[in-house]
Amino acid sequence: MFLEGDLVLKSVDPVMRKMSLPKWTPKWEGPYIVSKVHPNGHCILLDPDHGTTTGPINFKYVKKCYA
């Protein structure tokens, strides 16, 4: 379960990873801050470096960052 304000890592787009990125490219990027959690299984993330938000991301493409 994710809460607003949690630090998380976001999965790199799997289509891009298979098609154009080298084999040893990291599979996770971030950290991001959970900006909004929706009860139907997705969240909006805030990039703290740029101050931008992502589109809705399914919970299966996000994991908690314990750093």
mmCIF file as gemmi writes it, N, C-alpha and C atoms, coordinates in Angstrom:
data_model
loop_
_atom_site.group_PDB
_atom_site.id
_atom_site.type_symbol
_atom_site.label_atom_id
_atom_site.label_alt_id
_atom_site.label_comp_id
_atom_site.label_asym_id
_atom_site.label_entity_id
_atom_site.label_seq_id
_atom_site.pdbx_PDB_ins_code
_atom_site.Cartn_x
_atom_site.Cartn_y
_atom_site.Cartn_z
_atom_site.occupancy
_atom_site.B_iso_or_equiv
_atom_site.pdbx_formal_charge
_atom_site.auth_seq_id
_atom_site.auth_asym_id
_atom_site.pdbx_PDB_model_num
ATOM 1 N N . MET Axp A 1 ? 0.842 -1.183 0 1 0 ? 1 A 1
ATOM 2 C CA . MET Axp A 1 ? 0 0 0 1 0 ? 1 A 1
ATOM 3 C C . MET Axp A 1 ? 0.885 1.244 0 1 0 ? 1 A 1
ATOM 4 N N . PHE Axp A 2 ? 0.562 2.174 -0.831 1 0 ? 2 A 1
ATOM 5 C CA . PHE Axp A 2 ? 1.319 3.413 -0.912 1 0 ? 2 A 1
ATOM 6 C C . PHE Axp A 2 ? 0.528 4.546 -0.277 1 0 ? 2 A 1
ATOM 7 N N . LEU Axp A 3 ? 1.251 5.474 0.338 1 0 ? 3 A 1
ATOM 8 C CA . LEU Axp A 3 ? 0.643 6.643 0.949 1 0 ? 3 A 1
ATOM 9 C C . LEU Axp A 3 ? 1.234 7.89 0.316 1 0 ? 3 A 1
ATOM 10 N N . GLU Axp A 4 ? 0.48 8.966 0.313 1 0 ? 4 A 1
ATOM 11 C CA . GLU Axp A 4 ? 1.003 10.224 -0.213 1 0 ? 4 A 1
ATOM 12 C C . GLU Axp A 4 ? 2.234 10.627 0.588 1 0 ? 4 A 1
ATOM 13 N N . GLY Axp A 5 ? 3.281 11.031 -0.107 1 0 ? 5 A 1
ATOM 14 C CA . GLY Axp A 5 ? 4.531 11.417 0.529 1 0 ? 5 A 1
ATOM 15 C C . GLY Axp A 5 ? 5.579 10.32 0.559 1 0 ? 5 A 1
ATOM 16 N N . ASP Axp A 6 ? 5.214 9.078 0.223 1 0 ? 6 A 1
ATOM 17 C CA . ASP Axp A 6 ? 6.188 7.975 0.187 1 0 ? 6 A 1
ATOM 18 C C . ASP Axp A 6 ? 7.21 8.198 -0.921 1 0 ? 6 A 1
ATOM 19 N N . LEU Axp A 7 ? 8.451 7.789 -0.671 1 0 ? 7 A 1
ATOM 20 C CA . LEU Axp A 7 ? 9.472 7.772 -1.713 1 0 ? 7 A 1
ATOM 21 C C . LEU Axp A 7 ? 9.389 6.44 -2.438 1 0 ? 7 A 1
ATOM 22 N N . VAL Axp A 8 ? 9.345 6.491 -3.758 1 0 ? 8 A 1
ATOM 23 C CA . VAL Axp A 8 ? 9.203 5.268 -4.547 1 0 ? 8 A 1
ATOM 24 C C . VAL Axp A 8 ? 10.128 5.305 -5.758 1 0 ? 8 A 1
ATOM 25 N N . LEU Axp A 9 ? 10.336 4.143 -6.334 1 0 ? 9 A 1
ATOM 26 C CA . LEU Axp A 9 ? 11.043 4 -7.604 1 0 ? 9 A 1
ATOM 27 C C . LEU Axp A 9 ? 10.019 3.592 -8.652 1 0 ? 9 A 1
ATOM 28 N N . LYS Axp A 10 ? 10.195 4.065 -9.879 1 0 ? 10 A 1
ATOM 29 C CA . LYS Axp A 10 ? 9.284 3.765 -10.974 1 0 ? 10 A 1
ATOM 30 C C . LYS Axp A 10 ? 10.002 2.884 -11.982 1 0 ? 10 A 1
ATOM 31 N N . SER Axp A 11 ? 9.318 1.877 -12.474 1 0 ? 11 A 1
ATOM 32 C CA . SER Axp A 11 ? 9.89 0.988 -13.486 1 0 ? 11 A 1
ATOM 33 C C . SER Axp A 11 ? 10.115 1.767 -14.777 1 0 ? 11 A 1
ATOM 34 N N . VAL Axp A 12 ? 11.258 1.499 -15.413 1 0 ? 12 A 1
ATOM 35 C CA . VAL Axp A 12 ? 11.507 2.073 -16.729 1 0 ? 12 A 1
ATOM 36 C C . VAL Axp A 12 ? 10.542 1.408 -17.698 1 0 ? 12 A 1
ATOM 37 N N . ASP Axp A 13 ? 10.008 2.158 -18.629 1 0 ? 13 A 1
ATOM 38 C CA . ASP Axp A 13 ? 9.034 1.645 -19.587 1 0 ? 13 A 1
ATOM 39 C C . ASP Axp A 13 ? 9.545 0.352 -20.218 1 0 ? 13 A 1
ATOM 40 N N . PRO Axp A 14 ? 8.854 -0.779 -20.035 1 0 ? 14 A 1
ATOM 41 C CA . PRO Axp A 14 ? 9.358 -2.062 -20.534 1 0 ? 14 A 1
ATOM 42 C C . PRO Axp A 14 ? 9.488 -2.111 -22.057 1 0 ? 14 A 1
ATOM 43 N N . VAL Axp A 15 ? 8.664 -1.391 -22.779 1 0 ? 15 A 1
ATOM 44 C CA . VAL Axp A 15 ? 8.763 -1.392 -24.24 1 0 ? 15 A 1
ATOM 45 C C . VAL Axp A 15 ? 10.066 -0.718 -24.661 1 0 ? 15 A 1
ATOM 46 N N . MET Axp A 16 ? 10.39 0.42 -24.062 1 0 ? 16 A 1
ATOM 47 C CA . MET Axp A 16 ? 11.628 1.121 -24.377 1 0 ? 16 A 1
ATOM 48 C C . MET Axp A 16 ? 12.837 0.279 -23.975 1 0 ? 16 A 1
ATOM 49 N N . ARG Axp A 17 ? 12.739 -0.402 -22.846 1 0 ? 17 A 1
ATOM 50 C CA . ARG Axp A 17 ? 13.861 -1.206 -22.371 1 0 ? 17 A 1
ATOM 51 C C . ARG Axp A 17 ? 14.184 -2.328 -23.351 1 0 ? 17 A 1
ATOM 52 N N . LYS Axp A 18 ? 13.182 -2.949 -23.941 1 0 ? 18 A 1
ATOM 53 C CA . LYS Axp A 18 ? 13.402 -4.047 -24.875 1 0 ? 18 A 1
ATOM 54 C C . LYS Axp A 18 ? 13.867 -3.567 -26.243 1 0 ? 18 A 1
ATOM 55 N N . MET Axp A 19 ? 13.39 -2.409 -26.666 1 0 ? 19 A 1
ATOM 56 C CA . MET Axp A 19 ? 13.628 -1.992 -28.037 1 0 ? 19 A 1
ATOM 57 C C . MET Axp A 19 ? 14.918 -1.201 -28.241 1 0 ? 19 A 1
ATOM 58 N N . SER Axp A 20 ? 15.18 -0.202 -27.412 1 0 ? 20 A 1
ATOM 59 C CA . SER Axp A 20 ? 16.266 0.701 -27.776 1 0 ? 20 A 1
ATOM 60 C C . SER Axp A 20 ? 17.332 0.912 -26.703 1 0 ? 20 A 1
ATOM 61 N N . LEU Axp A 21 ? 17.118 0.426 -25.52 1 0 ? 21 A 1
ATOM 62 C CA . LEU Axp A 21 ? 18.081 0.661 -24.457 1 0 ? 21 A 1
ATOM 63 C C . LEU Axp A 21 ? 19.044 -0.526 -24.327 1 0 ? 21 A 1
ATOM 64 N N . PRO Axp A 22 ? 20.297 -0.259 -23.941 1 0 ? 22 A 1
ATOM 65 C CA . PRO Axp A 22 ? 21.255 -1.353 -23.768 1 0 ? 22 A 1
ATOM 66 C C . PRO Axp A 22 ? 20.822 -2.338 -22.684 1 0 ? 22 A 1
ATOM 67 N N . LYS Axp A 23 ? 21.391 -3.519 -22.753 1 0 ? 23 A 1
ATOM 68 C CA . LYS Axp A 23 ? 21.029 -4.602 -21.836 1 0 ? 23 A 1
ATOM 69 C C . LYS Axp A 23 ? 21.217 -4.222 -20.372 1 0 ? 23 A 1
ATOM 70 N N . TRP Axp A 24 ? 22.251 -3.478 -20.05 1 0 ? 24 A 1
ATOM 71 C CA . TRP Axp A 24 ? 22.58 -3.185 -18.659 1 0 ? 24 A 1
ATOM 72 C C . TRP Axp A 24 ? 21.96 -1.884 -18.143 1 0 ? 24 A 1
ATOM 73 N N . THR Axp A 25 ? 20.991 -1.353 -18.843 1 0 ? 25 A 1
ATOM 74 C CA . THR Axp A 25 ? 20.286 -0.152 -18.398 1 0 ? 25 A 1
ATOM 75 C C . THR Axp A 25 ? 19.506 -0.479 -17.126 1 0 ? 25 A 1
ATOM 76 N N . PRO Axp A 26 ? 19.506 0.421 -16.132 1 0 ? 26 A 1
ATOM 77 C CA . PRO Axp A 26 ? 18.741 0.158 -14.904 1 0 ? 26 A 1
ATOM 78 C C . PRO Axp A 26 ? 17.255 -0.058 -15.202 1 0 ? 26 A 1
ATOM 79 N N . LYS Axp A 27 ? 16.624 -0.918 -14.412 1 0 ? 27 A 1
ATOM 80 C CA . LYS Axp A 27 ? 15.214 -1.219 -14.596 1 0 ? 27 A 1
ATOM 81 C C . LYS Axp A 27 ? 14.309 -0.285 -13.801 1 0 ? 27 A 1
ATOM 82 N N . TRP Axp A 28 ? 14.884 0.46 -12.851 1 0 ? 28 A 1
ATOM 83 C CA . TRP Axp A 28 ? 14.115 1.367 -11.999 1 0 ? 28 A 1
ATOM 84 C C . TRP Axp A 28 ? 14.73 2.753 -12.058 1 0 ? 28 A 1
ATOM 85 N N . GLU Axp A 29 ? 13.88 3.776 -11.961 1 0 ? 29 A 1
ATOM 86 C CA . GLU Axp A 29 ? 14.358 5.149 -11.933 1 0 ? 29 A 1
ATOM 87 C C . GLU Axp A 29 ? 13.667 5.902 -10.801 1 0 ? 29 A 1
ATOM 88 N N . GLY Axp A 30 ? 14.323 6.936 -10.332 1 0 ? 30 A 1
ATOM 89 C CA . GLY Axp A 30 ? 13.744 7.722 -9.251 1 0 ? 30 A 1
ATOM 90 C C . GLY Axp A 30 ? 14.821 8.179 -8.315 1 0 ? 30 A 1
ATOM 91 N N . PRO Axp A 31 ? 14.504 8.581 -7.145 1 0 ? 31 A 1
ATOM 92 C CA . PRO Axp A 31 ? 13.224 8.405 -6.461 1 0 ? 31 A 1
ATOM 93 C C . PRO Axp A 31 ? 12.197 9.467 -6.858 1 0 ? 31 A 1
ATOM 94 N N . TYR Axp A 32 ? 10.944 9.085 -6.709 1 0 ? 32 A 1
ATOM 95 C CA . TYR Axp A 32 ? 9.798 9.963 -6.911 1 0 ? 32 A 1
ATOM 96 C C . TYR Axp A 32 ? 9.04 10.044 -5.595 1 0 ? 32 A 1
ATOM 97 N N . ILE Axp A 33 ? 8.191 11.046 -5.477 1 0 ? 33 A 1
ATOM 98 C CA . ILE Axp A 33 ? 7.326 11.195 -4.314 1 0 ? 33 A 1
ATOM 99 C C . ILE Axp A 33 ? 5.901 10.909 -4.764 1 0 ? 33 A 1
ATOM 100 N N . VAL Axp A 34 ? 5.186 10.075 -3.995 1 0 ? 34 A 1
ATOM 101 C CA . VAL Axp A 34 ? 3.792 9.786 -4.327 1 0 ? 34 A 1
ATOM 102 C C . VAL Axp A 34 ? 2.985 11.046 -4.058 1 0 ? 34 A 1
ATOM 103 N N . SER Axp A 35 ? 2.39 11.584 -5.097 1 0 ? 35 A 1
ATOM 104 C CA . SER Axp A 35 ? 1.627 12.821 -4.996 1 0 ? 35 A 1
ATOM 105 C C . SER Axp A 35 ? 0.16 12.552 -4.685 1 0 ? 35 A 1
ATOM 106 N N . LYS Axp A 36 ? -0.402 11.555 -5.347 1 0 ? 36 A 1
ATOM 107 C CA . LYS Axp A 36 ? -1.812 11.228 -5.146 1 0 ? 36 A 1
ATOM 108 C C . LYS Axp A 36 ? -2.01 9.737 -5.348 1 0 ? 36 A 1
ATOM 109 N N . VAL Axp A 37 ? -2.788 9.121 -4.47 1 0 ? 37 A 1
ATOM 110 C CA . VAL Axp A 37 ? -3.09 7.695 -4.559 1 0 ? 37 A 1
ATOM 111 C C . VAL Axp A 37 ? -4.57 7.543 -4.885 1 0 ? 37 A 1
ATOM 112 N N . HIS Axp A 38 ? -4.876 6.761 -5.908 1 0 ? 38 A 1
ATOM 113 C CA . HIS Axp A 38 ? -6.257 6.499 -6.295 1 0 ? 38 A 1
ATOM 114 C C . HIS Axp A 38 ? -6.631 5.096 -5.838 1 0 ? 38 A 1
ATOM 115 N N . PRO Axp A 39 ? -7.84 4.902 -5.323 1 0 ? 39 A 1
ATOM 116 C CA . PRO Axp A 39 ? -8.228 3.595 -4.794 1 0 ? 39 A 1
ATOM 117 C C . PRO Axp A 39 ? -8.362 2.498 -5.85 1 0 ? 39 A 1
ATOM 118 N N . ASN Axp A 40 ? -8.401 2.854 -7.131 1 0 ? 40 A 1
ATOM 119 C CA . ASN Axp A 40 ? -8.578 1.824 -8.16 1 0 ? 40 A 1
ATOM 120 C C . ASN Axp A 40 ? -7.256 1.275 -8.69 1 0 ? 40 A 1
ATOM 121 N N . GLY Axp A 41 ? -6.13 1.509 -7.98 1 0 ? 41 A 1
ATOM 122 C CA . GLY Axp A 41 ? -4.892 0.82 -8.306 1 0 ? 41 A 1
ATOM 123 C C . GLY Axp A 41 ? -3.832 1.607 -9.043 1 0 ? 41 A 1
ATOM 124 N N . HIS Axp A 42 ? -3.908 2.921 -9.026 1 0 ? 42 A 1
ATOM 125 C CA . HIS Axp A 42 ? -2.846 3.703 -9.65 1 0 ? 42 A 1
ATOM 126 C C . HIS Axp A 42 ? -2.522 4.93 -8.802 1 0 ? 42 A 1
ATOM 127 N N . CYS Axp A 43 ? -1.391 5.556 -9.121 1 0 ? 43 A 1
ATOM 128 C CA . CYS Axp A 43 ? -0.963 6.733 -8.377 1 0 ? 43 A 1
ATOM 129 C C . CYS Axp A 43 ? -0.331 7.746 -9.328 1 0 ? 43 A 1
ATOM 130 N N . ILE Axp A 44 ? -0.205 8.971 -8.853 1 0 ? 44 A 1
ATOM 131 C CA . ILE Axp A 44 ? 0.462 10.047 -9.572 1 0 ? 44 A 1
ATOM 132 C C . ILE Axp A 44 ? 1.753 10.334 -8.808 1 0 ? 44 A 1
ATOM 133 N N . LEU Axp A 45 ? 2.873 10.426 -9.533 1 0 ? 45 A 1
ATOM 134 C CA . LEU Axp A 45 ? 4.172 10.64 -8.9 1 0 ? 45 A 1
ATOM 135 C C . LEU Axp A 45 ? 4.688 12.036 -9.204 1 0 ? 45 A 1
ATOM 136 N N . LEU Axp A 46 ? 5.429 12.589 -8.255 1 0 ? 46 A 1
ATOM 137 C CA . LEU Axp A 46 ? 6.054 13.89 -8.404 1 0 ? 46 A 1
ATOM 138 C C . LEU Axp A 46 ? 7.56 13.698 -8.501 1 0 ? 46 A 1
ATOM 139 N N . ASP Axp A 47 ? 8.167 14.282 -9.522 1 0 ? 47 A 1
ATOM 140 C CA . ASP Axp A 47 ? 9.628 14.251 -9.683 1 0 ? 47 A 1
ATOM 141 C C . ASP Axp A 47 ? 10.188 15.433 -8.886 1 0 ? 47 A 1
ATOM 142 N N . PRO Axp A 48 ? 10.874 15.175 -7.765 1 0 ? 48 A 1
ATOM 143 C CA . PRO Axp A 48 ? 11.337 16.282 -6.926 1 0 ? 48 A 1
ATOM 144 C C . PRO Axp A 48 ? 12.416 17.139 -7.575 1 0 ? 48 A 1
ATOM 145 N N . ASP Axp A 49 ? 13.167 16.6 -8.533 1 0 ? 49 A 1
ATOM 146 C CA . ASP Axp A 49 ? 14.218 17.375 -9.195 1 0 ? 49 A 1
ATOM 147 C C . ASP Axp A 49 ? 13.653 18.409 -10.158 1 0 ? 49 A 1
ATOM 148 N N . HIS Axp A 50 ? 12.581 18.049 -10.858 1 0 ? 50 A 1
ATOM 149 C CA . HIS Axp A 50 ? 12.035 18.922 -11.887 1 0 ? 50 A 1
ATOM 150 C C . HIS Axp A 50 ? 10.701 19.555 -11.504 1 0 ? 50 A 1
ATOM 151 N N . GLY Axp A 51 ? 10.059 19.06 -10.449 1 0 ? 51 A 1
ATOM 152 C CA . GLY Axp A 51 ? 8.768 19.594 -10.024 1 0 ? 51 A 1
ATOM 153 C C . GLY Axp A 51 ? 7.619 19.208 -10.935 1 0 ? 51 A 1
ATOM 154 N N . THR Axp A 52 ? 7.798 18.165 -11.744 1 0 ? 52 A 1
ATOM 155 C CA . THR Axp A 52 ? 6.748 17.718 -12.659 1 0 ? 52 A 1
ATOM 156 C C . THR Axp A 52 ? 6.083 16.463 -12.12 1 0 ? 52 A 1
ATOM 157 N N . THR Axp A 53 ? 4.874 16.215 -12.59 1 0 ? 53 A 1
ATOM 158 C CA . THR Axp A 53 ? 4.165 15.002 -12.199 1 0 ? 53 A 1
ATOM 159 C C . THR Axp A 53 ? 4.064 14.06 -13.393 1 0 ? 53 A 1
ATOM 160 N N . THR Axp A 54 ? 3.904 12.793 -13.083 1 0 ? 54 A 1
ATOM 161 C CA . THR Axp A 54 ? 3.741 11.782 -14.12 1 0 ? 54 A 1
ATOM 162 C C . THR Axp A 54 ? 2.261 11.587 -14.388 1 0 ? 54 A 1
ATOM 163 N N . GLY Axp A 55 ? 1.959 10.844 -15.412 1 0 ? 55 A 1
ATOM 164 C CA . GLY Axp A 55 ? 0.586 10.419 -15.631 1 0 ? 55 A 1
ATOM 165 C C . GLY Axp A 55 ? 0.258 9.303 -14.65 1 0 ? 55 A 1
ATOM 166 N N . PRO Axp A 56 ? -0.956 8.804 -14.663 1 0 ? 56 A 1
ATOM 167 C CA . PRO Axp A 56 ? -1.307 7.695 -13.76 1 0 ? 56 A 1
ATOM 168 C C . PRO Axp A 56 ? -0.437 6.475 -14.027 1 0 ? 56 A 1
ATOM 169 N N . ILE Axp A 57 ? 0.074 5.881 -12.957 1 0 ? 57 A 1
ATOM 170 C CA . ILE Axp A 57 ? 0.934 4.707 -13.053 1 0 ? 57 A 1
ATOM 171 C C . ILE Axp A 57 ? 0.355 3.603 -12.177 1 0 ? 57 A 1
ATOM 172 N N . ASN Axp A 58 ? 0.215 2.429 -12.76 1 0 ? 58 A 1
ATOM 173 C CA . ASN Axp A 58 ? -0.289 1.278 -12.032 1 0 ? 58 A 1
ATOM 174 C C . ASN Axp A 58 ? 0.675 0.916 -10.908 1 0 ? 58 A 1
ATOM 175 N N . PHE Axp A 59 ? 0.119 0.452 -9.783 1 0 ? 59 A 1
ATOM 176 C CA . PHE Axp A 59 ? 0.942 0.088 -8.622 1 0 ? 59 A 1
ATOM 177 C C . PHE Axp A 59 ? 1.982 -0.986 -8.949 1 0 ? 59 A 1
ATOM 178 N N . LYS Axp A 60 ? 1.73 -1.844 -9.939 1 0 ? 60 A 1
ATOM 179 C CA . LYS Axp A 60 ? 2.694 -2.913 -10.225 1 0 ? 60 A 1
ATOM 180 C C . LYS Axp A 60 ? 3.984 -2.386 -10.85 1 0 ? 60 A 1
ATOM 181 N N . TYR Axp A 61 ? 4.001 -1.118 -11.293 1 0 ? 61 A 1
ATOM 182 C CA . TYR Axp A 61 ? 5.204 -0.526 -11.868 1 0 ? 61 A 1
ATOM 183 C C . TYR Axp A 61 ? 5.917 0.413 -10.904 1 0 ? 61 A 1
ATOM 184 N N . VAL Axp A 62 ? 5.551 0.338 -9.621 1 0 ? 62 A 1
ATOM 185 C CA . VAL Axp A 62 ? 6.116 1.212 -8.591 1 0 ? 62 A 1
ATOM 186 C C . VAL Axp A 62 ? 6.517 0.35 -7.402 1 0 ? 62 A 1
ATOM 187 N N . LYS Axp A 63 ? 7.684 0.679 -6.794 1 0 ? 63 A 1
ATOM 188 C CA . LYS Axp A 63 ? 8.072 -0.006 -5.561 1 0 ? 63 A 1
ATOM 189 C C . LYS Axp A 63 ? 8.646 1.014 -4.589 1 0 ? 63 A 1
ATOM 190 N N . LYS Axp A 64 ? 8.507 0.711 -3.296 1 0 ? 64 A 1
ATOM 191 C CA . LYS Axp A 64 ? 8.977 1.634 -2.27 1 0 ? 64 A 1
ATOM 192 C C . LYS Axp A 64 ? 10.502 1.74 -2.287 1 0 ? 64 A 1
ATOM 193 N N . CYS Axp A 65 ? 10.97 2.922 -1.997 1 0 ? 65 A 1
ATOM 194 C CA . CYS Axp A 65 ? 12.404 3.215 -1.944 1 0 ? 65 A 1
ATOM 195 C C . CYS Axp A 65 ? 12.794 3.305 -0.476 1 0 ? 65 A 1
ATOM 196 N N . TYR Axp A 66 ? 13.68 2.457 -0.004 1 0 ? 66 A 1
ATOM 197 C CA . TYR Axp A 66 ? 14.09 2.436 1.393 1 0 ? 66 A 1
ATOM 198 C C . TYR Axp A 66 ? 15.473 3.011 1.554 1 0 ? 66 A 1
ATOM 199 N N . ALA Axp A 67 ? 15.641 4.267 1.177 1 0 ? 67 A 1
ATOM 200 C CA . ALA Axp A 67 ? 16.951 4.902 1.303 1 0 ? 67 A 1
ATOM 201 C C . ALA Axp A 67 ? 16.87 6.161 2.118 1 0 ? 67 A 1
